[in-house]
Amino acid sequence: MSGAVKILCREIVSRGFGLLERVTWRRRKFDGTPQEITREFYDTGPGATILLYDRERRRILLVRQFRPAVYLVEGRDSLLETCAGKLEGAAAAERIVMEVLEETGLRIGAPTYLFSAYMSPGVYAEKISFFTAPYSPRDRVTNGGGLADEGEDIEIVEPTLDEALAMIETGEIADAKTILLIHYAVLHRLMER
């Protein structure tokens, strides 16, 4: 469908933590009829996430932190997630290693790249690179907890894979990237290799 989309208007609504734009475009629908649509899109930039796992202790590492959007929608004061962060111009594999150190206090080796995916492409431009990496308590070099100057307040949680699956069923884990990585670990028998 090359040439089937034409941007008619693009305006910045807000520039803060991310970029909120209102875009109007004309496109030829799959059946060939024309369509004109205006939508808002939010772009916070690309990110990376990682499932840290300890085969010896049969544990994975998750972080619990306050998420304003989740609080506003559900009144939940925290969310359990895999370690994640924005790339901020760095390569995904490099950035996720730095993010793990900041959030968890662990120094890990080279992570294994799995895939990249758009998390909610209807309105968000966010594309996340997914990784896994082993860890052990011996990898701890700091207390972690995130960066105070970024307002981070992070608690580390180390459930077993079965406990994490149960947390998905009860809704305690409700973050899409985390659910994807936990199911990846089960599907690919990450703890059994």
KOLKOLBA-302618 format. One record per residue: x, y, z of N, C-alpha, C, CB in turn; residue number from 1. Coordinates in steps of 0.2 Angstrom, whole numbers, always signed. Atoms other than C-alpha are relative to their C-alpha. Glycine has a CB too. Example, Ala and Ser with C-alpha at 12.3 -4.5 7.8 and 13.67 -1.06 7.14 Angstrom:
<recs>
REC  n.east  n.north   n.up  ca.east  ca.north  ca.up  c.east  c.north   c.up  cb.east  cb.north  cb.up   nr
REC      +4       -6     +0      +62       -22    +39      +4       +6     +0       -5        +0     +6    1
REC      -4       -6     -1      +68        -5    +36      -4       +5     +3       +2        +2     -7    2
</recs>
This chain:
<recs>
REC  n.east  n.north   n.up  ca.east  ca.north  ca.up  c.east  c.north   c.up  cb.east  cb.north  cb.up   nr
REC      +4       -6     +0       +0        +0     +0      +4       +6     +0       -5        +0     +6    1
REC      -4       -6     +0      +14       +12     -3      -3       +6     -3       +7        -2     -5    2
REC      +3       -7     +2       +8       +30     -5      -7       +0     +2       +1        +0     -7    3
REC      +7       +0     -1       -9       +25     +2      -1       +5     +6       -2        -7     +2    4
REC      +1       -4     -6       -6       +36    +18      +3       +7     -1       +3        -3     +6    5
REC      -3       -7     +0       -4       +55    +18      -2       +4     +6       -3        +4     -6    6
REC      +2       -3     -6       -2       +65    +34      -2       +7     -2       +7        +1     +4    7
REC      +2       -6     +2      -12       +81    +32      +2       +5     +5       -8        +0     +0    8
REC      -1       -4     -5       -9       +89    +49      +4       -3     +6       -6        +4     +2    9
REC      -3       +3     -6       +3       +86    +64      +2       +5     +4       +7        -4     -3   10
REC      -1       -5     -5       +3       +96    +79      +2       -3     +7       -6        +5     +1   11
REC      -2       +2     -7      +12       +95    +96      -5       +2     +5       +7        +2     +2   12
REC      +5       -2     -5       -1       +95   +110      +4       +1     +7       -5        -6     +1   13
REC      -3       +0     -6      +11       +92   +124      +7       -3     -1       -4        -3     +6   14
REC      -7       +3     +0      +30       +89   +127      +2       +0     +7       +5        +4     -5   15
REC      -2       +0     -7      +34       +83   +144      +4       -7     +1       -6        +0     +5   16
REC      -4       +7     +0      +39       +65   +149      +0       -3     -6       -4        -4     +5   17
REC      +0       +2     +7      +35       +61   +131      -3       +5     -4       -4        -7     +0   18
REC      +2       -5     +5      +28       +69   +116      -7       -3     -2       +4        +0     -7   19
REC      +7       +1     +2       +9       +70   +113      -2       +4     -6       -5        +1     +6   20
REC      +2       -4     +7       +4       +74    +95      -7       -2     -2       +5        -3     -5   21
REC      +7       +1     +4      -13       +76    +86      +2       +0     -7       -5        +5     +2   22
REC      -2       +1     +7      -11       +69    +69      -6       -1     -4       +5        -6     -1   23
REC      +5       +1     +5      -23       +70    +54      +3       -3     -6       -5        +6     -1   24
REC      -2       +4     +6      -21       +58    +40      -5       -2     -5       +5        -5     +1   25
REC      +4       +3     +5      -29       +52    +24      +3       -6     -2       -2        +5     -6   26
REC      -3       +7     +2      -27       +34    +19      -5       -3     -4       +2        -4     +6   27
REC      +4       +5     +4      -34       +22     +7      -1       -6     +4       +3        -1     -8   28
REC      +2       +6     -4      -43        +8    +16      +2       -6     -4       -7        +0     +2   29
REC      -1       +6     +3      -40       -10    +12      -4       -1     -6       +0        -5     +5   30
REC      +5       +1     +5      -55       -10     +1      +0       +6     -5       -7        +0     +3   31
REC      -1       -6     +5      -49        +6     -8      -3       +6     +1       -2        -3     -7   32
REC      +4       -7     -2      -61       +19     -1      +5       +4     +4       -6        -2     +3   33
REC      -4       -5     -4      -53       +35     +6      -3       +0     +7       +0        +6     -3   34
REC      +2       -1     -7      -53       +38    +25      +4       +6     +2       +1        -6     +4   35
REC      -4       -6     -4      -48       +54    +35      -1       -1     +7       -2        +7     -3   36
REC      +0       +1     -7      -44       +52    +53      +4       +4     +4       +1        -8     +2   37
REC      -4       -4     -4      -38       +63    +67      +1       -4     +7       -3        +7     +2   38
REC      -1       +4     -7      -30       +54    +83      +6       +3     +3       +1        -7     -2   39
REC      -6       -2     -4      -18       +58    +97      +4       -6     +1       -3        +3     +7   40
REC      -5       +5     -1       -2       +48    +99      +5       +2     +5       +3        -2     -7   41
REC      -5       -1     -6      +10       +47   +114      +6       -4     -2       -3        -1     +7   42
REC      -6       +3     +2      +28       +44   +111      +5       +1     +6       +3        +2     -7   43
REC      -4       -2     -5      +39       +42   +126      +7       -3     -2       -2        -4     +7   44
REC      -6       +2     +3      +53       +34   +115      +1       -8     +1       +6        +3     +4   45
REC      -1       +7     -1      +59       +16   +114      +3       -2     +7       +5        -3     -6   46
REC      -2       +3     -7      +62        +5   +129      +3       -7     +0       -5        +1     +5   47
REC      -2       +7     -1      +69       -12   +135      -3       -2     +6       +8        +0     -1   48
REC      +2       +3     -6      +63       -24   +148      +4       -7     +0       -7        -1     +0   49
REC      -3       +6     -1      +71       -40   +155      -3       -4     +5       +8        +2     +2   50
REC      +1       +5     -5      +67       -56   +164      +6       -2     +3       -5        -5     -3   51
REC      -6       +2     -4      +80       -59   +177      -2       -7     +3       +3        +5     +5   52
REC      +2       +7     -3      +80       -78   +182      +6       -3     +4       -3        -4     -5   53
REC      -5       +4     -4      +90       -88   +195      -2       -7     +0       +1        +3     +7   54
REC      +2       +7     +1      +89      -106   +190      +2       -4     +7       +4        -4     -6   55
REC      -2       +4     -6      +98      -112   +206      -5       +1     +5       +7        +3     +2   56
REC      +5       -1     -6      +86      -104   +218      -8       -1     -3       +1        +7     +3   57
REC      +7       +0     +3      +71      -106   +205      -4       +6     +1       -4        -6     +3   58
REC      +3       -6     -1      +67       -88   +206      +1       +5     -6       +3        +4     +6   59
REC      +0       -6     +4      +63       -73   +195      +1       +6     +4       -5        +0     -6   60
REC      +0       -6     -3      +66       -55   +199      -5       +5     -3       +7        +3     +0   61
REC      +5       -5     +2      +52       -42   +198      +1       +6     +4       -7        -3     +0   62
REC      +0       -6     -4      +51       -24   +204      -7       +2     +1       +5        +5     -4   63
REC      +6       -3     -2      +37       -16   +213      +1       +8     +0       -3        -3     +6   64
REC      +0       -7     -1      +34        +2   +210      -7       +4     -1       +5        +3     -5   65
REC      +6       -4     +1      +21       +16   +210      -1       +2     -8       +0        +6     +4   66
REC      +2       -2     +7      +13       +19   +192      -6       +5     +1       -1        -6     -4   67
REC      +6       -5     -1       +2       +35   +192      -6       -2     -4       +3        +7     -3   68
REC      +6       +2     +4       -9       +29   +177      -4       -6     +3       +3        -2     -7   69
REC      +4       +5     -3      -13       +13   +186      -4       +2     +7       +5        -6     +2   70
REC      +4       -2     -6      -17       +22   +202      -6       +4     -2       +5        +5     +4   71
REC      +5       -4     +2      -28       +34   +193      -6       -4     -3       +2        +5     -6   72
REC      +6       +4     +3      -38       +20   +184      -3       -5     +5       +3        -4     -6   73
REC      +2       +5     -5      -38        +7   +198      +0       +2     +7       +3        -6     -1   74
REC      -2       -1     -7      -32       +15   +214      +5       -4     +3       -6        +0     +4   75
REC      -5       +4     -2      -18        +3   +215      +6       +4     +2       +2        -6     -5   76
REC      -6       -4     -2       -3       +10   +224      +7       -3     -3       +1        +0     +8   77
REC      -6       +2     +3      +10        -1   +215      -2       -6     -5       +5        -3     +5   78
REC      +0       +5     +5      +13       -13   +201      +6       -4     +0       -1        +3     -7   79
REC      -6       +4     +1      +24       -28   +199      +2       -1     -7       -2        -7     +3   80
REC      -2       +0     +7      +34       -28   +183      +7       -3     +0       +0        +7     -2   81
REC      -7       +1     +2      +50       -34   +175      +4       +6     +0       +1        -4     -7   82
REC      -4       -6     +0      +64       -22   +176      +0       +3     -7       +8        -2     +2   83
REC      +0       -3     +6      +63        -9   +162      +2       +7     +0       -8        -1     -3   84
REC      -2       -7     +0      +68        +8   +156      +0       +2     -8       +6        +1     +3   85
REC      -1       -3     +7      +69       +20   +141      +7       +0     -2       -3        +7     +1   86
REC      -7       +0     +2      +84       +19   +130      +4       +6     +0       -1        -3     -8   87
REC      -3       -6     +0      +88       +37   +130      +6       +1     -4       +2        +1     +7   88
REC      -5       +0     +4      +99       +35   +115      +5       -5     +0       +4        +7     +1   89
REC      -4       +5     +0     +108       +20   +120      -2       -6     -3       +2        -2     +8   90
REC      +2       +6     +3     +108        +3   +112      -4       -4     +6       +6        -5     -2   91
REC      +5       +3     -5      +94        -8   +120      +4       -5     +5       -5        -4     -4   92
REC      -3       +4     -4     +106       -21   +127      +4       +3     +5       +5        -5     -4   93
REC      -4       -4     -5     +118        -8   +135      -5       +3     +5       +4        +5     -4   94
REC      +5       -4     -4     +103        +2   +142      -3       -5     +5       -5        +3     -4   95
REC      +3       +4     -5      +95       -13   +150      +4       -3     +6       -4        -6     -3   96
REC      -5       +2     -5     +111       -18   +159      +0       +6     +5       +7        -2     -3   97
REC      -1       -6     -4     +112        +0   +166      -7       +0     +4       +1        +6     -4   98
REC      +7       +0     -4      +93        -1   +171      +0       -5     +5       -6        -1     -5   99
REC      +0       +5     -5      +95       -17   +180      +5       +2     +6       +3        -7     -3  100
REC      -5       -2     -5     +110       -10   +190      -4       +6     +4       +6        +3     -2  101
REC      +3       -6     -3     +100        +6   +194      -6       -3     +5       -3        +5     -5  102
REC      +7       +2     -3      +83        -3   +199      +2       -6     +5       -4        -2     -5  103
REC      -1       +6     -4      +90       -19   +207      +6       -1     +4       -1        -6     -4  104
REC      -7       +0     -3     +108       -16   +212      +4       -6     -3       -1        -1     +7  105
REC      -3       +5     +2     +113       -31   +202      +4       +1     -7       -5        -6     -2  106
REC      -5       +0     +6     +128       -32   +189      -1       -6     -4       +7        +2     +2  107
REC      +1       +6     +4     +123       -44   +176      +5       +0     -6       -7        +0     -3  108
REC      -4       +0     +7     +132       -50   +160      -4       +2     -6       +3        -8     +0  109
REC      +4       -1     +7     +126       -49   +142      -6       -3     +0       +5        -2     -6  110
REC      +6       +3     +0     +108       -51   +141      -2       -3     -6       -6        +5     +2  111
REC      +3       +3     +6      +99       -62   +128      -5       +3     -3       -1        -8     +2  112
REC      +5       -3     +3      +89       -53   +116      -5       -5     -3       +3        +4     -6  113
REC      +5       +5     +2      +72       -61   +112      -4       +3     -6       -5        -1     +6  114
REC      +4       -3     +5      +61       -49   +102      -1       +7     +1       -6        -4     -1  115
REC      +2       -6     -1      +55       -32   +100      -8       +1     -2       +4        +6     -4  116
REC      +7       +0     +2      +36       -27   +100      -3       +7     +2       -4        -5     +4  117
REC      +4       -6     -2      +24       -12   +101      -4       -2     +5       -3        +3     -7  118
REC      +4       +3     -6      +15       -13   +117      -8       +2     -1       +2        +3     +6  119
REC      +7       -2     +1       -1        -3   +112      +0       +4     -6       -3        +3     +6  120
REC      -1       -4     +6       +1        +3    +94      -6       +4     -2       +2        -4     -5  121
REC      +6       -5     +2      -17       +11    +93      +1       +7     +2       -6        -3     +3  122
REC      -1       -7     -2      -11       +26   +102      +7       +2     +3       -5        +2     +6  123
REC      -7       -1     -3       +7       +23   +109      +5       -2     -5       +1        -4     +6  124
REC      -6       +1     +5      +23       +24    +98      +5       -5     +4       +3        +6     -2  125
REC      -5       +4     -4      +32       +14   +112      +2       -7     -3       -2        -1     +7  126
REC      -2       +7     +2      +42        -1   +105      +5       -2     +5       +3        +0     -7  127
REC      -5       +3     -5      +51       -12   +118      +4       -6     -2       -4        -2     +6  128
REC      -4       +6     +1      +65       -24   +116      +0       -4     +6       +8        +3     -2  129
REC      +0       +5     -6      +64       -39   +127      +6       -4     +0       -7        -5     -1  130
REC      -6       +3     -1      +78       -48   +135      -1       -5     +6       +6        +4     +2  131
REC      +0       +4     -6      +82       -62   +148      +7       +0     +2       -3        -7     -1  132
REC      -6       +1     -3      +97       -64   +159      +0       -4     +6       +4        +7     +0  133
REC      -1       +3     -7     +103       -75   +173      +2       +5     +5       +4        -7     +0  134
REC      -3       -4     -6     +107       -68   +190      +0       -4     +6       -4        +7     +1  135
REC      -1       +4     -6     +112       -74   +207      +1       +6     +5       +5        -5     +0  136
REC      -1       -5     -5     +113       -65   +224      +7       +2     +0       -1        -3     +7  137
REC      -7       -2     +0     +132       -64   +221      +1       +6     -5       +4        -6     -2  138
REC      +0       -6     +5     +128       -51   +207      -1       +6     +3       -4        -2     -6  139
REC      +2       -7     -3     +122       -38   +220      +6       +4     +1       -4        -2     +6  140
REC      -6       -5     -1     +134       -23   +220      -3       +6     +4       +3        +2     -6  141
REC      +3       -6     -3     +122       -10   +227      -7       -2     +3       -1        +7     -4  142
REC      +6       +2     -3     +105       -10   +236      -6       +1     -6       -2        +5     +6  143
REC      +5       -1     +5      +96        -4   +220      -5       +5     +2       -3        -6     -3  144
REC      +6       -5     -2      +79        +5   +222      -1       +5     -5       +2        +3     +7  145
REC      +1       -5     +5      +81       +16   +207      +3       +6     +1       -8        +2     -1  146
REC      -4       -7     -1      +87       +34   +205      -5       +5     +3       +2        +3     -7  147
REC      +4       -5     -4      +80       +46   +218      -1       +6     -4       +4        +2     +7  148
REC      +2       -6     +4      +82       +61   +206      -5       -1     -5       +7        +2     -3  149
REC      +5       +2     +5      +70       +52   +194      -7       -1     +4       +2        -5     -4  150
REC      +6       +2     -4      +58       +49   +209      -2       -7     +0       -6        +4     -3  151
REC      +1       +7     +0      +60       +31   +208      +0       -3     +7       +5        -4     -4  152
REC      +1       +4     -6      +55       +20   +223      -2       -7     -1       -5        +4     +5  153
REC      +0       +7     +3      +58        +2   +219      +1       -5     +6       +4        -1     -6  154
REC      +0       +6     -4      +55       -14   +229      +2       -6     -4       -6        -1     +5  155
REC      -2       +6     +4      +63       -30   +223      -4       -6     +3       +7        -2     +1  156
REC      +4       +6     -1      +52       -46   +223      +2       -6     -4       -8        +1     -1  157
REC      -3       +5     +4      +58       -63   +219      -4       -7     +1       +7        -2     +3  158
REC      +4       +6     +0      +44       -76   +216      +3       -5     -4       -7        +2     -2  159
REC      -2       +6     +4      +46       -93   +209      -4       +1     -6       -2        -7     +3  160
REC      +4       +0     +6      +39       -95   +191      -7       -2     +1       +3        -4     -5  161
REC      +7       +2     -2      +24      -104   +198      -4       +5     +4       +0        -7     +4  162
REC      +4       -6     -4      +20       -90   +210      -1       +6     -4       +5        +2     +6  163
REC      +1       -6     +5      +22       -77   +196      -6       -2     -4       +6        +1     -4  164
REC      +5       +2     +4      +10       -87   +185      -7       +1     +4       +0        -7     -2  165
REC      +6       -1     -4       -3       -87   +200      -1       +7     +1       +2        -4     +7  166
REC      +1       -8     -1       +0       -68   +202      -3       +2     -6       +7        +3     +2  167
REC      +3       -2     +6       -5       -66   +184      -8       -2     +0       +3        -3     -6  168
REC      +7       +2     -1      -21       -76   +187      -4       +4     +5       +0        -8     +2  169
REC      +4       -4     -5      -26       -66   +202      +0       +7     -1       +3        -1     +7  170
REC      +0       -7     +2      -22       -50   +194      +6       +4     +3       -6        +4     +1  171
REC      -6       -4     -3       -7       -45   +205      +5       +2     -4       +3        -5     +6  172
REC      -5       -2     +6       +4       -45   +190      -5       +2     -6       +5        -6     -2  173
REC      +5       -2     +5       -6       -35   +177      +4       +5     -5       -5        +5     +3  174
REC      -4       -4     +4       +9       -27   +167      +1       -5     -7       +6        +2     +3  175
REC      -1       +5     +6       +9       -34   +148      +7       -2     -1       -3        +4     -6  176
REC      -7       +2     +2      +28       -34   +146      +2       -6     +5       +5        +6     +0  177
REC      -2       +5     -5      +30       -44   +162      -4       -7     -1       -2        +2     +7  178
REC      +4       +6     +1      +16       -56   +158      +3       -4     -7       -8        +1     -2  179
REC      -3       +3     +6      +24       -59   +140      +6       -4     +2       +2        +5     -5  180
REC      -6       +3     -2      +41       -63   +148      -1       -6     +5       +4        +5     +4  181
REC      +1       +5     -4      +34       -74   +161      -2       -6     -4       -5        +1     +6  182
REC      +2       +5     +5      +25       -84   +148      +5       -3     -5       -6        +2     -4  183
REC      -5       +2     +4      +40       -84   +137      +5       -5     +4       +5        +6     -2  184
REC      -4       +4     -4      +50       -92   +152      -3       -7     +1       +1        +3     +7  185
REC      +3       +7     -1      +37      -106   +154      +0       -3     -7       -8        +1     +2  186
REC      +0       +3     +7      +35      -109   +135      +7       -3     -2       -2        +5     -5  187
REC      -7       +2     +2      +54      -110   +132      +4       -4     +6       +4        +6     -2  188
REC      -3       +4     -6      +57      -119   +149      +7       +3     +2       +2        -7     -2  189
REC      -6       -4     -2      +70      -106   +154      +3       -2     +7       -2        +8     +1  190
REC      -3       +2     -7      +72      -113   +172      +2       -7     -1       -6        +0     +5  191
REC      -2       +7     +1      +75      -130   +165      +7       -1     -4       -5        -4     -3  192
REC      -6       +1     +5      +90      -127   +153      +6       -2     +4       +1        +6     -4  193
</recs>
